[in-house]
Amino acid sequence: MPKLYELRVYKCLPGRLPALLKRFDEVTTKIWEKHGIRQAGFFTTLIGESSLELTYLLEWESLAERETKWNAFQADPEWIKGRAESERDGQIVANISSQILAPTAFSAVK
């Protein structure tokens, strides 16, 4: 069975993208490693609708794996503390969109 990919887009409040990038680099991805969450790439928008966005892909074996690991991450005290500390100077993210994607038979990514 092909892997699933989760496409997540975080739209930041003006001036807050650097704080979000720092949080992912120094806090979030390290906690993901602990929970076995695999990222397939992070991107900022060079040309497009908004330069306030961080887009990334997560790789999952199944929806069940996503539910188990994502819920464990969200409840992790280290994550809750790290998120709160990163928002000490104010809210970072205006909104988040998420889509679960399944590769087509002819996709280079399986």
Jmol script that loads the backbone (N, CA, C; Angstrom):
load data "model"
ATOM      1  N   MET A   1       0.842  -1.191   0.000  1.00  0.00           N
ATOM      2  CA  MET A   1       0.000   0.000   0.000  1.00  0.00           C
ATOM      3  C   MET A   1       0.884   1.251   0.000  1.00  0.00           C
ATOM      4  N   PRO A   2       0.570   2.219  -0.884  1.00  0.00           N
ATOM      5  CA  PRO A   2       1.397   3.429  -0.931  1.00  0.00           C
ATOM      6  C   PRO A   2       1.257   4.263   0.341  1.00  0.00           C
ATOM      7  N   LYS A   3       2.293   5.008   0.597  1.00  0.00           N
ATOM      8  CA  LYS A   3       2.267   5.908   1.745  1.00  0.00           C
ATOM      9  C   LYS A   3       1.269   7.027   1.485  1.00  0.00           C
ATOM     10  N   LEU A   4       0.870   7.698   2.561  1.00  0.00           N
ATOM     11  CA  LEU A   4       0.038   8.889   2.469  1.00  0.00           C
ATOM     12  C   LEU A   4       0.914  10.089   2.804  1.00  0.00           C
ATOM     13  N   TYR A   5       0.560  11.222   2.259  1.00  0.00           N
ATOM     14  CA  TYR A   5       1.289  12.450   2.536  1.00  0.00           C
ATOM     15  C   TYR A   5       0.308  13.485   3.041  1.00  0.00           C
ATOM     16  N   GLU A   6       0.737  14.204   4.067  1.00  0.00           N
ATOM     17  CA  GLU A   6      -0.082  15.273   4.598  1.00  0.00           C
ATOM     18  C   GLU A   6       0.558  16.596   4.200  1.00  0.00           C
ATOM     19  N   LEU A   7      -0.206  17.399   3.491  1.00  0.00           N
ATOM     20  CA  LEU A   7       0.232  18.729   3.076  1.00  0.00           C
ATOM     21  C   LEU A   7      -0.330  19.726   4.078  1.00  0.00           C
ATOM     22  N   ARG A   8       0.565  20.428   4.757  1.00  0.00           N
ATOM     23  CA  ARG A   8       0.140  21.407   5.765  1.00  0.00           C
ATOM     24  C   ARG A   8       0.690  22.779   5.379  1.00  0.00           C
ATOM     25  N   VAL A   9      -0.168  23.780   5.458  1.00  0.00           N
ATOM     26  CA  VAL A   9       0.222  25.155   5.135  1.00  0.00           C
ATOM     27  C   VAL A   9      -0.118  26.034   6.334  1.00  0.00           C
ATOM     28  N   TYR A  10       0.901  26.692   6.862  1.00  0.00           N
ATOM     29  CA  TYR A  10       0.739  27.602   7.994  1.00  0.00           C
ATOM     30  C   TYR A  10       0.862  29.020   7.468  1.00  0.00           C
ATOM     31  N   LYS A  11      -0.189  29.809   7.617  1.00  0.00           N
ATOM     32  CA  LYS A  11      -0.137  31.221   7.242  1.00  0.00           C
ATOM     33  C   LYS A  11       0.138  32.020   8.508  1.00  0.00           C
ATOM     34  N   CYS A  12       1.252  32.723   8.499  1.00  0.00           N
ATOM     35  CA  CYS A  12       1.686  33.470   9.676  1.00  0.00           C
ATOM     36  C   CYS A  12       1.092  34.870   9.695  1.00  0.00           C
ATOM     37  N   LEU A  13       1.055  35.422  10.886  1.00  0.00           N
ATOM     38  CA  LEU A  13       0.738  36.833  11.028  1.00  0.00           C
ATOM     39  C   LEU A  13       1.935  37.624  10.490  1.00  0.00           C
ATOM     40  N   PRO A  14       1.715  38.846   9.995  1.00  0.00           N
ATOM     41  CA  PRO A  14       2.829  39.629   9.437  1.00  0.00           C
ATOM     42  C   PRO A  14       4.011  39.726  10.411  1.00  0.00           C
ATOM     43  N   GLY A  15       5.207  39.467   9.874  1.00  0.00           N
ATOM     44  CA  GLY A  15       6.435  39.558  10.650  1.00  0.00           C
ATOM     45  C   GLY A  15       6.740  38.354  11.532  1.00  0.00           C
ATOM     46  N   ARG A  16       5.881  37.330  11.527  1.00  0.00           N
ATOM     47  CA  ARG A  16       6.053  36.215  12.464  1.00  0.00           C
ATOM     48  C   ARG A  16       6.622  34.939  11.826  1.00  0.00           C
ATOM     49  N   LEU A  17       6.835  34.927  10.507  1.00  0.00           N
ATOM     50  CA  LEU A  17       7.395  33.728   9.873  1.00  0.00           C
ATOM     51  C   LEU A  17       8.749  33.332  10.468  1.00  0.00           C
ATOM     52  N   PRO A  18       9.666  34.268  10.747  1.00  0.00           N
ATOM     53  CA  PRO A  18      10.937  33.859  11.360  1.00  0.00           C
ATOM     54  C   PRO A  18      10.746  33.113  12.682  1.00  0.00           C
ATOM     55  N   ALA A  19       9.776  33.522  13.484  1.00  0.00           N
ATOM     56  CA  ALA A  19       9.514  32.838  14.762  1.00  0.00           C
ATOM     57  C   ALA A  19       9.003  31.420  14.513  1.00  0.00           C
ATOM     58  N   LEU A  20       8.172  31.239  13.485  1.00  0.00           N
ATOM     59  CA  LEU A  20       7.663  29.902  13.171  1.00  0.00           C
ATOM     60  C   LEU A  20       8.792  29.006  12.671  1.00  0.00           C
ATOM     61  N   LEU A  21       9.642  29.523  11.795  1.00  0.00           N
ATOM     62  CA  LEU A  21      10.769  28.737  11.286  1.00  0.00           C
ATOM     63  C   LEU A  21      11.688  28.316  12.430  1.00  0.00           C
ATOM     64  N   LYS A  22      11.946  29.237  13.352  1.00  0.00           N
ATOM     65  CA  LYS A  22      12.794  28.934  14.503  1.00  0.00           C
ATOM     66  C   LYS A  22      12.155  27.835  15.347  1.00  0.00           C
ATOM     67  N   ARG A  23      10.835  27.912  15.582  1.00  0.00           N
ATOM     68  CA  ARG A  23      10.156  26.900  16.395  1.00  0.00           C
ATOM     69  C   ARG A  23      10.247  25.526  15.741  1.00  0.00           C
ATOM     70  N   PHE A  24      10.024  25.445  14.428  1.00  0.00           N
ATOM     71  CA  PHE A  24      10.138  24.146  13.762  1.00  0.00           C
ATOM     72  C   PHE A  24      11.564  23.620  13.836  1.00  0.00           C
ATOM     73  N   ASP A  25      12.539  24.485  13.617  1.00  0.00           N
ATOM     74  CA  ASP A  25      13.937  24.067  13.604  1.00  0.00           C
ATOM     75  C   ASP A  25      14.423  23.632  14.983  1.00  0.00           C
ATOM     76  N   GLU A  26      14.069  24.373  16.011  1.00  0.00           N
ATOM     77  CA  GLU A  26      14.637  24.134  17.338  1.00  0.00           C
ATOM     78  C   GLU A  26      13.763  23.288  18.252  1.00  0.00           C
ATOM     79  N   VAL A  27      12.461  23.207  17.987  1.00  0.00           N
ATOM     80  CA  VAL A  27      11.559  22.516  18.911  1.00  0.00           C
ATOM     81  C   VAL A  27      10.781  21.394  18.218  1.00  0.00           C
ATOM     82  N   THR A  28       9.947  21.774  17.261  1.00  0.00           N
ATOM     83  CA  THR A  28       8.958  20.849  16.695  1.00  0.00           C
ATOM     84  C   THR A  28       9.580  19.598  16.079  1.00  0.00           C
ATOM     85  N   THR A  29      10.545  19.769  15.182  1.00  0.00           N
ATOM     86  CA  THR A  29      11.091  18.598  14.483  1.00  0.00           C
ATOM     87  C   THR A  29      11.799  17.634  15.429  1.00  0.00           C
ATOM     88  N   LYS A  30      12.379  18.153  16.498  1.00  0.00           N
ATOM     89  CA  LYS A  30      13.035  17.272  17.476  1.00  0.00           C
ATOM     90  C   LYS A  30      12.001  16.428  18.229  1.00  0.00           C
ATOM     91  N   ILE A  31      10.862  17.022  18.533  1.00  0.00           N
ATOM     92  CA  ILE A  31       9.792  16.266  19.206  1.00  0.00           C
ATOM     93  C   ILE A  31       9.178  15.264  18.229  1.00  0.00           C
ATOM     94  N   TRP A  32       9.064  15.646  16.958  1.00  0.00           N
ATOM     95  CA  TRP A  32       8.577  14.696  15.949  1.00  0.00           C
ATOM     96  C   TRP A  32       9.464  13.456  15.900  1.00  0.00           C
ATOM     97  N   GLU A  33      10.770  13.650  15.938  1.00  0.00           N
ATOM     98  CA  GLU A  33      11.698  12.513  15.905  1.00  0.00           C
ATOM     99  C   GLU A  33      11.391  11.550  17.041  1.00  0.00           C
ATOM    100  N   LYS A  34      11.134  12.087  18.220  1.00  0.00           N
ATOM    101  CA  LYS A  34      10.813  11.268  19.391  1.00  0.00           C
ATOM    102  C   LYS A  34       9.554  10.433  19.144  1.00  0.00           C
ATOM    103  N   HIS A  35       8.598  10.984  18.415  1.00  0.00           N
ATOM    104  CA  HIS A  35       7.319  10.302  18.168  1.00  0.00           C
ATOM    105  C   HIS A  35       7.293   9.532  16.843  1.00  0.00           C
ATOM    106  N   GLY A  36       8.395   9.558  16.092  1.00  0.00           N
ATOM    107  CA  GLY A  36       8.454   8.822  14.829  1.00  0.00           C
ATOM    108  C   GLY A  36       7.698   9.487  13.692  1.00  0.00           C
ATOM    109  N   ILE A  37       7.510  10.800  13.771  1.00  0.00           N
ATOM    110  CA  ILE A  37       6.845  11.541  12.691  1.00  0.00           C
ATOM    111  C   ILE A  37       7.896  11.911  11.655  1.00  0.00           C
ATOM    112  N   ARG A  38       7.626  11.545  10.389  1.00  0.00           N
ATOM    113  CA  ARG A  38       8.587  11.730   9.304  1.00  0.00           C
ATOM    114  C   ARG A  38       8.164  12.895   8.402  1.00  0.00           C
ATOM    115  N   GLN A  39       9.056  13.861   8.265  1.00  0.00           N
ATOM    116  CA  GLN A  39       8.772  14.958   7.344  1.00  0.00           C
ATOM    117  C   GLN A  39       9.380  14.643   5.980  1.00  0.00           C
ATOM    118  N   ALA A  40       8.671  15.087   4.924  1.00  0.00           N
ATOM    119  CA  ALA A  40       9.125  14.851   3.557  1.00  0.00           C
ATOM    120  C   ALA A  40       9.543  16.153   2.880  1.00  0.00           C
ATOM    121  N   GLY A  41       9.597  17.249   3.630  1.00  0.00           N
ATOM    122  CA  GLY A  41      10.065  18.515   3.078  1.00  0.00           C
ATOM    123  C   GLY A  41       9.361  19.708   3.684  1.00  0.00           C
ATOM    124  N   PHE A  42      10.117  20.801   3.814  1.00  0.00           N
ATOM    125  CA  PHE A  42       9.606  22.089   4.283  1.00  0.00           C
ATOM    126  C   PHE A  42       9.909  23.129   3.219  1.00  0.00           C
ATOM    127  N   PHE A  43       8.984  24.077   3.039  1.00  0.00           N
ATOM    128  CA  PHE A  43       9.134  25.075   1.984  1.00  0.00           C
ATOM    129  C   PHE A  43       8.571  26.419   2.432  1.00  0.00           C
ATOM    130  N   THR A  44       9.259  27.490   2.045  1.00  0.00           N
ATOM    131  CA  THR A  44       8.683  28.825   2.140  1.00  0.00           C
ATOM    132  C   THR A  44       8.346  29.254   0.719  1.00  0.00           C
ATOM    133  N   THR A  45       7.485  30.236   0.595  1.00  0.00           N
ATOM    134  CA  THR A  45       7.021  30.680  -0.719  1.00  0.00           C
ATOM    135  C   THR A  45       7.942  31.759  -1.269  1.00  0.00           C
ATOM    136  N   LEU A  46       8.612  31.454  -2.368  1.00  0.00           N
ATOM    137  CA  LEU A  46       9.489  32.410  -3.035  1.00  0.00           C
ATOM    138  C   LEU A  46       8.666  33.288  -3.979  1.00  0.00           C
ATOM    139  N   ILE A  47       7.822  32.655  -4.785  1.00  0.00           N
ATOM    140  CA  ILE A  47       6.925  33.359  -5.696  1.00  0.00           C
ATOM    141  C   ILE A  47       5.556  32.729  -5.518  1.00  0.00           C
ATOM    142  N   GLY A  48       4.558  33.535  -5.285  1.00  0.00           N
ATOM    143  CA  GLY A  48       3.225  32.995  -5.094  1.00  0.00           C
ATOM    144  C   GLY A  48       2.321  33.968  -4.366  1.00  0.00           C
ATOM    145  N   GLU A  49       1.232  33.433  -3.892  1.00  0.00           N
ATOM    146  CA  GLU A  49       0.191  34.264  -3.296  1.00  0.00           C
ATOM    147  C   GLU A  49       0.633  34.970  -2.016  1.00  0.00           C
ATOM    148  N   SER A  50       1.400  34.280  -1.161  1.00  0.00           N
ATOM    149  CA  SER A  50       1.770  34.873   0.124  1.00  0.00           C
ATOM    150  C   SER A  50       3.159  34.443   0.558  1.00  0.00           C
ATOM    151  N   SER A  51       3.967  35.409   0.959  1.00  0.00           N
ATOM    152  CA  SER A  51       5.301  35.101   1.485  1.00  0.00           C
ATOM    153  C   SER A  51       5.245  34.899   2.998  1.00  0.00           C
ATOM    154  N   LEU A  52       4.032  34.828   3.551  1.00  0.00           N
ATOM    155  CA  LEU A  52       3.859  34.622   4.992  1.00  0.00           C
ATOM    156  C   LEU A  52       3.597  33.156   5.322  1.00  0.00           C
ATOM    157  N   GLU A  53       3.801  32.259   4.341  1.00  0.00           N
ATOM    158  CA  GLU A  53       3.426  30.863   4.537  1.00  0.00           C
ATOM    159  C   GLU A  53       4.624  29.927   4.676  1.00  0.00           C
ATOM    160  N   LEU A  54       4.422  28.920   5.509  1.00  0.00           N
ATOM    161  CA  LEU A  54       5.325  27.772   5.590  1.00  0.00           C
ATOM    162  C   LEU A  54       4.506  26.571   5.144  1.00  0.00           C
ATOM    163  N   THR A  55       5.016  25.842   4.152  1.00  0.00           N
ATOM    164  CA  THR A  55       4.345  24.655   3.633  1.00  0.00           C
ATOM    165  C   THR A  55       5.245  23.461   3.897  1.00  0.00           C
ATOM    166  N   TYR A  56       4.638  22.357   4.359  1.00  0.00           N
ATOM    167  CA  TYR A  56       5.449  21.164   4.547  1.00  0.00           C
ATOM    168  C   TYR A  56       4.631  19.903   4.312  1.00  0.00           C
ATOM    169  N   LEU A  57       5.362  18.814   4.116  1.00  0.00           N
ATOM    170  CA  LEU A  57       4.771  17.501   3.882  1.00  0.00           C
ATOM    171  C   LEU A  57       5.218  16.539   4.970  1.00  0.00           C
ATOM    172  N   LEU A  58       4.266  15.762   5.462  1.00  0.00           N
ATOM    173  CA  LEU A  58       4.562  14.659   6.367  1.00  0.00           C
ATOM    174  C   LEU A  58       4.234  13.364   5.662  1.00  0.00           C
ATOM    175  N   GLU A  59       4.980  12.319   5.969  1.00  0.00           N
ATOM    176  CA  GLU A  59       4.789  11.009   5.340  1.00  0.00           C
ATOM    177  C   GLU A  59       4.204  10.048   6.367  1.00  0.00           C
ATOM    178  N   TRP A  60       3.132   9.375   5.979  1.00  0.00           N
ATOM    179  CA  TRP A  60       2.456   8.430   6.871  1.00  0.00           C
ATOM    180  C   TRP A  60       2.283   7.087   6.185  1.00  0.00           C
ATOM    181  N   GLU A  61       2.354   6.008   6.970  1.00  0.00           N
ATOM    182  CA  GLU A  61       2.075   4.668   6.467  1.00  0.00           C
ATOM    183  C   GLU A  61       0.567   4.444   6.315  1.00  0.00           C
ATOM    184  N   SER A  62      -0.224   5.114   7.174  1.00  0.00           N
ATOM    185  CA  SER A  62      -1.679   4.925   7.177  1.00  0.00           C
ATOM    186  C   SER A  62      -2.331   6.063   7.961  1.00  0.00           C
ATOM    187  N   LEU A  63      -3.648   6.166   7.831  1.00  0.00           N
ATOM    188  CA  LEU A  63      -4.383   7.149   8.632  1.00  0.00           C
ATOM    189  C   LEU A  63      -4.304   6.812  10.117  1.00  0.00           C
ATOM    190  N   ALA A  64      -4.281   5.520  10.425  1.00  0.00           N
ATOM    191  CA  ALA A  64      -4.183   5.088  11.823  1.00  0.00           C
ATOM    192  C   ALA A  64      -2.841   5.537  12.423  1.00  0.00           C
ATOM    193  N   GLU A  65      -1.756   5.386  11.665  1.00  0.00           N
ATOM    194  CA  GLU A  65      -0.453   5.838  12.153  1.00  0.00           C
ATOM    195  C   GLU A  65      -0.480   7.337  12.395  1.00  0.00           C
ATOM    196  N   ARG A  66      -1.067   8.077  11.469  1.00  0.00           N
ATOM    197  CA  ARG A  66      -1.144   9.527  11.631  1.00  0.00           C
ATOM    198  C   ARG A  66      -1.898   9.891  12.904  1.00  0.00           C
ATOM    199  N   GLU A  67      -3.025   9.277  13.122  1.00  0.00           N
ATOM    200  CA  GLU A  67      -3.837   9.602  14.293  1.00  0.00           C
ATOM    201  C   GLU A  67      -3.081   9.322  15.585  1.00  0.00           C
ATOM    202  N   THR A  68      -2.466   8.165  15.670  1.00  0.00           N
ATOM    203  CA  THR A  68      -1.744   7.779  16.880  1.00  0.00           C
ATOM    204  C   THR A  68      -0.563   8.713  17.156  1.00  0.00           C
ATOM    205  N   LYS A  69       0.283   8.906  16.154  1.00  0.00           N
ATOM    206  CA  LYS A  69       1.504   9.698  16.356  1.00  0.00           C
ATOM    207  C   LYS A  69       1.209  11.189  16.495  1.00  0.00           C
ATOM    208  N   TRP A  70       0.253  11.708  15.715  1.00  0.00           N
ATOM    209  CA  TRP A  70      -0.060  13.139  15.791  1.00  0.00           C
ATOM    210  C   TRP A  70      -0.685  13.474  17.142  1.00  0.00           C
ATOM    211  N   ASN A  71      -1.581  12.614  17.617  1.00  0.00           N
ATOM    212  CA  ASN A  71      -2.207  12.847  18.921  1.00  0.00           C
ATOM    213  C   ASN A  71      -1.177  12.802  20.048  1.00  0.00           C
ATOM    214  N   ALA A  72      -0.230  11.869  19.955  1.00  0.00           N
ATOM    215  CA  ALA A  72       0.827  11.782  20.973  1.00  0.00           C
ATOM    216  C   ALA A  72       1.691  13.044  20.952  1.00  0.00           C
ATOM    217  N   PHE A  73       2.011  13.525  19.762  1.00  0.00           N
ATOM    218  CA  PHE A  73       2.793  14.759  19.631  1.00  0.00           C
ATOM    219  C   PHE A  73       2.040  15.944  20.234  1.00  0.00           C
ATOM    220  N   GLN A  74       0.773  16.103  19.871  1.00  0.00           N
ATOM    221  CA  GLN A  74      -0.022  17.235  20.349  1.00  0.00           C
ATOM    222  C   GLN A  74      -0.136  17.257  21.878  1.00  0.00           C
ATOM    223  N   ALA A  75      -0.133  16.076  22.499  1.00  0.00           N
ATOM    224  CA  ALA A  75      -0.272  15.974  23.956  1.00  0.00           C
ATOM    225  C   ALA A  75       1.065  15.998  24.693  1.00  0.00           C
ATOM    226  N   ASP A  76       2.173  15.995  23.963  1.00  0.00           N
ATOM    227  CA  ASP A  76       3.502  15.942  24.572  1.00  0.00           C
ATOM    228  C   ASP A  76       3.773  17.217  25.377  1.00  0.00           C
ATOM    229  N   PRO A  77       4.081  17.088  26.666  1.00  0.00           N
ATOM    230  CA  PRO A  77       4.345  18.276  27.499  1.00  0.00           C
ATOM    231  C   PRO A  77       5.488  19.145  26.958  1.00  0.00           C
ATOM    232  N   GLU A  78       6.486  18.518  26.345  1.00  0.00           N
ATOM    233  CA  GLU A  78       7.609  19.271  25.773  1.00  0.00           C
ATOM    234  C   GLU A  78       7.116  20.165  24.627  1.00  0.00           C
ATOM    235  N   TRP A  79       6.192  19.642  23.806  1.00  0.00           N
ATOM    236  CA  TRP A  79       5.625  20.422  22.702  1.00  0.00           C
ATOM    237  C   TRP A  79       4.758  21.568  23.250  1.00  0.00           C
ATOM    238  N   ILE A  80       3.930  21.272  24.219  1.00  0.00           N
ATOM    239  CA  ILE A  80       3.037  22.287  24.789  1.00  0.00           C
ATOM    240  C   ILE A  80       3.868  23.433  25.365  1.00  0.00           C
ATOM    241  N   LYS A  81       4.939  23.094  26.075  1.00  0.00           N
ATOM    242  CA  LYS A  81       5.828  24.106  26.650  1.00  0.00           C
ATOM    243  C   LYS A  81       6.562  24.884  25.554  1.00  0.00           C
ATOM    244  N   GLY A  82       7.112  24.170  24.562  1.00  0.00           N
ATOM    245  CA  GLY A  82       7.854  24.822  23.474  1.00  0.00           C
ATOM    246  C   GLY A  82       6.979  25.757  22.661  1.00  0.00           C
ATOM    247  N   ARG A  83       5.743  25.344  22.396  1.00  0.00           N
ATOM    248  CA  ARG A  83       4.824  26.202  21.640  1.00  0.00           C
ATOM    249  C   ARG A  83       4.516  27.459  22.444  1.00  0.00           C
ATOM    250  N   ALA A  84       4.221  27.287  23.719  1.00  0.00           N
ATOM    251  CA  ALA A  84       3.903  28.442  24.573  1.00  0.00           C
ATOM    252  C   ALA A  84       5.081  29.417  24.636  1.00  0.00           C
ATOM    253  N   GLU A  85       6.296  28.890  24.800  1.00  0.00           N
ATOM    254  CA  GLU A  85       7.481  29.753  24.866  1.00  0.00           C
ATOM    255  C   GLU A  85       7.688  30.509  23.561  1.00  0.00           C
ATOM    256  N   SER A  86       7.427  29.844  22.420  1.00  0.00           N
ATOM    257  CA  SER A  86       7.629  30.488  21.123  1.00  0.00           C
ATOM    258  C   SER A  86       6.614  31.597  20.875  1.00  0.00           C
ATOM    259  N   GLU A  87       5.488  31.553  21.591  1.00  0.00           N
ATOM    260  CA  GLU A  87       4.434  32.555  21.407  1.00  0.00           C
ATOM    261  C   GLU A  87       4.430  33.600  22.526  1.00  0.00           C
ATOM    262  N   ARG A  88       5.508  33.640  23.283  1.00  0.00           N
ATOM    263  CA  ARG A  88       5.625  34.610  24.366  1.00  0.00           C
ATOM    264  C   ARG A  88       5.475  36.047  23.848  1.00  0.00           C
ATOM    265  N   ASP A  89       5.986  36.304  22.641  1.00  0.00           N
ATOM    266  CA  ASP A  89       5.900  37.641  22.040  1.00  0.00           C
ATOM    267  C   ASP A  89       4.626  37.823  21.228  1.00  0.00           C
ATOM    268  N   GLY A  90       3.710  36.868  21.287  1.00  0.00           N
ATOM    269  CA  GLY A  90       2.451  36.976  20.552  1.00  0.00           C
ATOM    270  C   GLY A  90       2.208  35.793  19.642  1.00  0.00           C
ATOM    271  N   GLN A  91       0.982  35.709  19.194  1.00  0.00           N
ATOM    272  CA  GLN A  91       0.554  34.629  18.296  1.00  0.00           C
ATOM    273  C   GLN A  91       1.410  34.640  17.031  1.00  0.00           C
ATOM    274  N   ILE A  92       1.705  33.448  16.505  1.00  0.00           N
ATOM    275  CA  ILE A  92       2.538  33.313  15.317  1.00  0.00           C
ATOM    276  C   ILE A  92       1.683  32.990  14.085  1.00  0.00           C
ATOM    277  N   VAL A  93       0.795  32.024  14.223  1.00  0.00           N
ATOM    278  CA  VAL A  93       0.064  31.477  13.079  1.00  0.00           C
ATOM    279  C   VAL A  93      -1.359  32.030  13.042  1.00  0.00           C
ATOM    280  N   ALA A  94      -1.755  32.531  11.861  1.00  0.00           N
ATOM    281  CA  ALA A  94      -3.124  33.020  11.669  1.00  0.00           C
ATOM    282  C   ALA A  94      -4.067  31.858  11.393  1.00  0.00           C
ATOM    283  N   ASN A  95      -3.630  30.924  10.521  1.00  0.00           N
ATOM    284  CA  ASN A  95      -4.440  29.728  10.264  1.00  0.00           C
ATOM    285  C   ASN A  95      -3.587  28.620   9.659  1.00  0.00           C
ATOM    286  N   ILE A  96      -4.131  27.403   9.740  1.00  0.00           N
ATOM    287  CA  ILE A  96      -3.456  26.201   9.250  1.00  0.00           C
ATOM    288  C   ILE A  96      -4.426  25.454   8.357  1.00  0.00           C
ATOM    289  N   SER A  97      -3.929  25.009   7.205  1.00  0.00           N
ATOM    290  CA  SER A  97      -4.737  24.107   6.382  1.00  0.00           C
ATOM    291  C   SER A  97      -3.993  22.783   6.272  1.00  0.00           C
ATOM    292  N   SER A  98      -4.755  21.715   6.155  1.00  0.00           N
ATOM    293  CA  SER A  98      -4.175  20.377   6.098  1.00  0.00           C
ATOM    294  C   SER A  98      -4.957  19.526   5.114  1.00  0.00           C
ATOM    295  N   GLN A  99      -4.230  18.769   4.301  1.00  0.00           N
ATOM    296  CA  GLN A  99      -4.843  17.825   3.375  1.00  0.00           C
ATOM    297  C   GLN A  99      -4.067  16.515   3.449  1.00  0.00           C
ATOM    298  N   ILE A 100      -4.774  15.396   3.415  1.00  0.00           N
ATOM    299  CA  ILE A 100      -4.126  14.088   3.329  1.00  0.00           C
ATOM    300  C   ILE A 100      -4.167  13.674   1.861  1.00  0.00           C
ATOM    301  N   LEU A 101      -2.991  13.394   1.299  1.00  0.00           N
ATOM    302  CA  LEU A 101      -2.860  13.101  -0.126  1.00  0.00           C
ATOM    303  C   LEU A 101      -2.429  11.652  -0.341  1.00  0.00           C
ATOM    304  N   ALA A 102      -2.987  11.033  -1.364  1.00  0.00           N
ATOM    305  CA  ALA A 102      -2.602   9.677  -1.769  1.00  0.00           C
ATOM    306  C   ALA A 102      -1.939   9.764  -3.135  1.00  0.00           C
ATOM    307  N   PRO A 103      -0.734   9.208  -3.296  1.00  0.00           N
ATOM    308  CA  PRO A 103      -0.061   9.267  -4.589  1.00  0.00           C
ATOM    309  C   PRO A 103      -0.826   8.506  -5.672  1.00  0.00           C
ATOM    310  N   THR A 104      -0.782   9.018  -6.876  1.00  0.00           N
ATOM    311  CA  THR A 104      -1.378   8.323  -8.007  1.00  0.00           C
ATOM    312  C   THR A 104      -0.458   7.186  -8.438  1.00  0.00           C
ATOM    313  N   ALA A 105      -0.944   6.312  -9.294  1.00  0.00           N
ATOM    314  CA  ALA A 105      -0.155   5.175  -9.782  1.00  0.00           C
ATOM    315  C   ALA A 105       1.092   5.644 -10.531  1.00  0.00           C
ATOM    316  N   PHE A 106       1.025   6.820 -11.141  1.00  0.00           N
ATOM    317  CA  PHE A 106       2.157   7.314 -11.943  1.00  0.00           C
ATOM    318  C   PHE A 106       2.993   8.372 -11.219  1.00  0.00           C
ATOM    319  N   SER A 107       2.785   8.539  -9.926  1.00  0.00           N
ATOM    320  CA  SER A 107       3.538   9.518  -9.151  1.00  0.00           C
ATOM    321  C   SER A 107       4.973   9.050  -8.935  1.00  0.00           C
ATOM    322  N   ALA A 108       5.918  10.003  -9.003  1.00  0.00           N
ATOM    323  CA  ALA A 108       7.316   9.690  -8.676  1.00  0.00           C
ATOM    324  C   ALA A 108       7.459   9.424  -7.181  1.00  0.00           C
ATOM    325  N   VAL A 109       6.584  10.015  -6.399  1.00  0.00           N
ATOM    326  CA  VAL A 109       6.574   9.800  -4.949  1.00  0.00           C
ATOM    327  C   VAL A 109       5.535   8.730  -4.647  1.00  0.00           C
ATOM    328  N   LYS A 110       5.934   7.688  -3.949  1.00  0.00           N
ATOM    329  CA  LYS A 110       5.013   6.579  -3.631  1.00  0.00           C
ATOM    330  C   LYS A 110       4.758   6.528  -2.148  1.00  0.00           C
TER     331      LYS A 110
END
end "model"
wireframe off; spacefill off
backbone 0.3
color backbone group
